[in-house]
Amino acid sequence: MNLYKTAAIVTIFAAFEHGLGFLYRIILSRTLGPEGLGIYQVSLSVFAVFLTVVSSGLPITLSRAITAHRAHGYPEGEHRATTAAILITAVCGTAITLLLFIFRTPFTKIFSDPRCGDLFYILIFGLTFTSVYAVIRGNFWGNKRFFAYSLIELIEEIVMVVCGVLLFFFVDAGIADVNKAAAAVLISYLSSFSIAVFYFMKKGGRLAPPRGEIKPLLKSSLPVTAMRTSSSLVSSLISVIFPMRLMAAGMSSARAMSAYGVVGGMVMPILTIPCSLIGSIALVLVPELSECYYKGDREKLAELVKKALNATLLIAGALIPFLAVCGEGVGVLLYSNAESGILIEKSALILIPMSVTMISTSLLNSIGCERQTLLFFLLGAASMLLCVWVLPRYLSGGALLVGQAADYTVSAVCSLALLAKKTGKLRSGKYFFSLMLVVIAATIAGMGIRSVVMIYCDYLIALALCILFILAAEALLLHLLHLFDFKAFLEKFIKFPKRKKKAPYGEARRKRKRAAKAI
């Protein structure tokens, strides 16, 4: 299967998964309300810290180790590396879970709301299971079993949504809705773990003595784990500091938690829509990049980086006009919350640095630049923490979005500079500036049509017309500026019948005469 078809399949699965997650987020926002959603977000962010510590660096490290063993013709190394990764994860996950239960009373004091602690201790039961699943997923990644990787991820999302809906609407046993939401997450973790283990064994996966693999895996995974753990710690820290700073600015506790719920639970899920598609690109390209890196094929490496950056910019740029023009309508339609819609409109441009940071970090990690990406993350995180500490007094909930923008911008600039050094030269500058012209033109045109249709049409009809107009404007501009070849893109997946060339005028008559003479 070629790279384009693989990417398309992974993207389709990711789109379904993200779509389900997005619908579930709407259900959560309407069931839990802004305050309950804030509690849910705080608990998840703290749980994410421990999940990151246990397993975040191992999947990509294992994937790269499998690629390296295959490149050197050593298949036994794959089994040893997989066993080592599972062993590390299982031991760490079990130890952390036991310690958290032993020291439950002092640990829960970190939460400003005791309900957050209850949610956290529901989730922590799944720490070891979902961490081992992440490692097995890294094995699928290294073996380029993208279908299984994506399908199990989708099944996990389906299980969470189905269980959440059933618990919310059909179970009434005096259990708080936020606890039901946490239980649905736990059930989804157990299901994905079970399916992944079954598939791994069915496809011939086996364990082997991990001799010589534990130390290299730890050495390679620690920088990635440190970066992602720092990211989770920063998110957890912000989930605590941000409401505190809002309260220091004069908000009540409930209002501060609601403001965090609006930004973290309503605005950010919209802004992270491109992440599932960009994650699909990274998922497919990382093994290819690792292979080029280990073989020393710098030219192909640079070409793959160019394709990844251009695709990422296109995805983010195409979505910006929709959010900048229709963001308020989206917030009202999905969440019945105008504040979230206004924040979506104002923060649409965050998509560019956020998307570039995501893809460039994955690309750099695949070629052994984990320490540098950790440093870039820390610089960006420092910028965000400064904004969150200083700006709530002036910007209220928008301070967190400004901090996110500062974080992603710093990380993106540093990562692109390092990519340019590693590949010789980045080849996406011209594409970026041309794409920005499309984004600006489509946004201005969309605002113009919105001001007209909102006067003469019903609200939903006006919103639909704006979306269709922006879509048509973007498609036309992308075609005119040769930024996207729709026909060539479709030909990657669909074989169009070739037209027979017509013979020149009079050629058919001359052929008939020659045939008659021959007879």
N, C-alpha and C positions, 0 to 999 in steps of 0.2 A: 504494500500500500504506500503511495507516495506521500510526501510531507504535507501537501495541501489537503488531501483527503483525510489524513489522520487529524490534522488541525481542525478540519471542518467537523469531524465526528466528535472530537473532544469539546469543541465549542458548542455544538448542539446540546450535548449532555450538560455542559456548564450552564448554558442558557436556561434549560429546564430546571436545573438545580437552583439557580439564582432566582428564577421566576417563582418557584415554590416557596423559597425562603422569603422572598419579598411579600408574597401573599400572606404568609404566616406572620410576617412582621406587621402587616395591616391588622390581622386578627388580634395579635398581641396588643397593639396600640389601642384598639377599640375595647378589648376585654379588660386589660390591666389599667388603662388610662396612663397619662404622662407620669404620675408618681410611681405607679406600679412598674411601669416600663423602666424608670430610672433605677429602681431597686434591682430589677432583673439584670440590667446592664452592669451595675456595680458588682453583683455576684459573679457574673460571667467573666468580667475583666480580671477579678482576683483569681478565679479558677484558671483562667488562661495563663497566668504567671506560672503556676505549677505544671500545667500541661506543656508549656514551652520549655521549662527547665528539664523535664524528663525526656522529651522526644523531638523538639523542634529541629535540632541540627542533624539528627541521625538520618532521616529519610533522604535528604539530598546528598549527604555524605555516602550513604550506602549505595545510592544510585550511581554516584561517580565511581565508587570502588568496584561495583559490578562492571561498569563500562571499561575501567582500566584492566580488570582481570580478563575480560573478553578480548581486549585489544592485544594483550600479551599471551593469549591462548592458554589461560589457566582457569578452567571452569570450576575446579574444586574450591578455588578462592571465593567464588560467589557464595557457595553454601556456608563456608566458614564465616564470611563477612556478615551474612544474614543472621546466622546463629549468634554471633557476637553482639550485633545490634539489638536483637530481641532480648538477650540476656541482660545487657546494660539497662534497657528500658524497663524490663520487668522488675529487676532488683530495685532500681531507683524509685519507680512508681509505687511499689508496695511499701518501701521504707518511708517515703514521704506521707503516704496515706495513714500509716500507723502512727507516725509522729503527730500528725494533725489531730487525730482523734485523742491521743494521749494528752495533748496540750490544748484541748478544745476551748476551755474556759478563758485562758489568757489570749488565745488567738482571736476569738470572736470580738474582742474589745477594739480591734482595728476598724470595725464597721460602725458608722455613726447611727445606723438603724439596725436593730437586732434581727429584723426580718431578712436582711442580707445574709446573715450567718446561717439561718435555717436553709436558705437556698443553696449556699455554698456547700454545706455538708450533705446535701442530696447529690450534688454534682460530683463530689470528690470520690464517691463510690466507683465512678467510671474512669478514674484517672489511669490506672494500670491498663485497663482493657483498651481504651482509645489510644493510648501511647503505643502499645504493641501493634495495634492496627495501623498506626501511622508508619511504623517500621516496615510492616509487610507491604504497605502501599509503596514505600520506597523501593522494595524489591520489584514490584510490578513496573515501576517507573524505569528502573535500570534495565529491565528486560523488554522495555517498550511495549508492555501490555497495557496500552492506553485505554482500550475498551473496558477491560475489567476495572481498572483504576477509576474511570469516570462513572461506570455503572454502579459500583458499590457506593461511591460518594452520593449519587442520585438516590439510591435506595435509602441511605441514611437520612437524607433530607425528607423523603417521603414518609418514612417511619415517624420522624419527629413531628411532622405536620399532622399526620393522621392521629397519632397518639395525643397530641396537644388538643386537637379539636374534640376528640372523644372525651378526654378528661374535662375540658371546659364545659361542654354542653350536655354530657350524659352521666357525669359522676358528681354527685352532690353529697359528700360525706363530711362536711364541715372543714374541708381542706381549702386553704387559701389558693386563689387562682395563680399567684406567682409560684407557689410550691408545685402546682400541677404543671406549670411550664417547665420547671426544672426537672420534674420526673420524666416528661416527654423527651428532654435532651438526654437524660441518662439511658432511657430505653433505646434511643437511636444509637448511642455509643455501643451498647451491648450487641445490637443487631449487626452493625457494620463489622465489629470484631469477629463475630461468629461466621459471617459470610466470607470475610477475607481469609480466615484460617482454613475454611473448607475449600475455597478455590485454590489457595496456595498448595495444599496437599494434593488436590485432584490433578493439578498441572505438573506434578512431579517435584514440587518443592520439598526439600529435605534439609534437616539440620546436620551439622558436622562439627567436630571439635573446633572451637574458635581460636586455635593456636595461631599466634602472630597477627591477629586481626583486631583485638580489643584496643590495644594502644594506638595504632594508626587511626582507627575510627574515632576514638576520643579526641586525639590531637586535631583531626580535621573538623570534627563537629563542634568543638568547644567555641571557636569564634562565632559560628553561625548561631549556636545556642545562646551565647552571651549577647549577641545583637538582638535576637528575638526575645530573650528573657528581659533585656533592658526595655524593649518595646512594650512588652506586657506590663513590666513594672511601672513604666511611665504612664501607660493607660490606667493602671490601677491607682497610681498616685494622683492622676488628674481626676479620676472618679471621686476621690476624697477631697482634693484641694479645691477643685472648681466649685462645688456647692458651698464650701467654706468661704471662699472668696466672694461668692455672690451674697452670702449671708452677711459678710463683713461690709458689703456695699449697701446693705439695708433690706435684703429680701428675707422672707420667712423661710424656715426649713423646708416646708412643703413646696413653696414656690421655687426655691433653689433646686430641689430634687426634680421638679417638673421641668425646669429649664434645661437641666442636664438630660432628662429623658427626651425632650424635643430634639436637641442637637444629636445626642448619641443614638437614640432609638428611631428617629424619624428622618432627620436630614442626612446623616451619614449613610444609611442604607441606600438612599437615592444616589448619593455621590459615588458610592462604591460599585454601582452597576457595571462600569467598564472592567472592574477587577476580575470578574469571572471570565470574561473573554481574554483579557491580557494573561490571566493565569493559564488559560488553555494554550496560548502561544508559548509561554515559558515552559509549560509541561512537555510540549513536543520538541522544542528547540534545545532544551538543556542537555539531553543525551547527545544530540548532534554536535553541540558546541564543545562538550567535554571530549568527544572523539576527535574533533579537529584540533583541539588544544594539545591532546596527548600525542597526536601524529605530527604536530608542528605545521599544519596547513593554515598559515596565517591569512592567505587571500580568501579562502572559503570562510574562515572565521569572521573576517570583516564583512563579507557579503551577508552572512546570516545575521550579524548584528544590525546591519542596515535594514534588512527585511523586518526584523523584530521591532526596531524603533519606528519605522514608517507605519507598520500596522498598528502599533500602540498609539501613535499620534493621530492616525486616522480615526480609530475607535473613540478616543477622548474628544477630538475636535468635532466629530459628527454629533456628539451628544450635547455639547455646550450650548448651541443655539436653542435646542428644545428646552433645556433647563432655564436658561436666561430669559426666555420669552414666556414659557408656560409653567414655570416653577410654582408660582402661587396657586394656580389652578390645580396642579398636581397635589400640593399639600392639602388643599381643601377637599379635593375629590377622594384622596386615599385615606387621609387621617382626620378629616373634618377639623383641621387646625391651620388657620391662616398664617400664624407665626412661622410654622415650619416651612410653608411655601415661600414666604418672603426671604427667609434665610437661604433656601435652595437657590432662588434667583440670584441673590447677591454673591453666592459662593461658587457659581458654576465654573469659573476659571481655575478653581483648585484642581479640576480634573487633569489638566496638563501636567503640572509637576507631580501630582500623586501617581498618575499612570507611568510617567517616565521613571520615577523612583522605583516603582514596583518591578518593571521589566529590567531596568539596568542593574538592580540589586541581584535579581535572579541570574542574569547573564554573568555578572562578575563572580558570583559564588560558584558558578559552573566551571570557571577557569582558575579557581584557587585564590580568589582575592577576598576571602572571608574577613581578614583582619582590617582591611581598608574599608569594607562596607560597614563594619562595626564602628569604626571611627566616624564615618560619615553620618551614621545614625545618631551617634552621641551628640554631634554638632547640631543636627536638626532638632533633636529632643531638647537640648538646652534652649534653643530658640523658642520652641513651643511652651516650655515651662515658664519662661520669662513673660511671654504674652499672657498666659493663663493667670499668672500672679498679678500682673500690673493692670491688664485691660478690663476685667469684669466691671469695675467701677464706671467705665465709660461706655462699654459696648454690650454689657449684660451677656446673654447667651452667645452673641456673635464673637466674643473674645476667644472662645474655643476654636471657632472656625478660622479666625485670623492666625491663631497658633498653629493649626494644622497646615495652613498655607505656608507659613514661615518654615516649618519643619520640612515639608516636602520640597520646597524650593531649594533650601540649602543642600539636602541630600541629593536632589536631581542634578544640580550643577556640579557637585563634587564627583558623582558617579559618572557623569558624561565625560568629565575631564580625564578620569582614569581609563574609561573605555577607549577614548581617543588615543591615549598613550599605548594601550595594549594592542590595538588593532592598526595603529599607524595613523589613521585619520577617520573621523566620523563623516559619513556621506549623507546625512539626513538634514543638514542645515537648510538647503534650498527648499526641500520638501516641507519643512516646518513653516518657513515664512510664507510660502504659497498657501499652505493649509490655513494659516491665520487670516489671510485675505478672505478665504471662503467662510471662515467662522464669523468674521466681522460683518461681511456682506449679508450672510444668511440671518444673522441676529438682527441687524437693522431692518431688513425686509420683513422679518417675522414680527417685530414690534410695530411696524407700519400696518401690516394686515390685522394684527390684534386690535389696534385702536379703532379699526373700521368694523370688524365682525362683532366685537363686543357690544357695539351700539345697536346693530340690526338683528343679531341672532341670539337664540337661547344660549345659556352658559356652556352646556356640554357640546352643543353643535359648534359654537365659536371655538372652543378648545380643540375639537377634532379638526376643524378647518385650519387652524393655526399650525397644528402638527403636520397635516398633509402638505400645506404650503411650504413649510420649512423643509420637509423631506424632498419635495420637488426642486426647491431652490438649491439645496445642497447637491443633489444628484446632478443637476445641470452644471453648476459651478465646478464640481469635481471633474466632470467630463470635459468641460471647456479648457480647464487648466491642466488636463492630462495627469491628474493626481490619482485617478482610479480608473482602470480599464475594465468596465463591467463585462464586456464580451470575453476578454481574456480570462477574467475571474471565473465566469461560468464554464468556460471550456476546460478548466482544471477538473471539473466534476461531471460535466455533461459532454458527450461526444455528439457534436452536431454533424448531420450528413453533409458531405462535401458536394458542392455544386459542380456539375460537369461544365467544363469550358465549352462555349459555343464555337463552332468552327468559323473561320473568317468567311465573309460574304463570297459566294461562288465556289467555295471549297467543296461543298457537298456535290455540286453539279460536276466538277472536274473528276471527283472520285468515281462517280457513276460511269463517266465516259471511259476512264481507264479500265474499270472492271469489264465494260462491254467489249473493249478492244482485246483484252486478255482472253475472253471467251472465244 
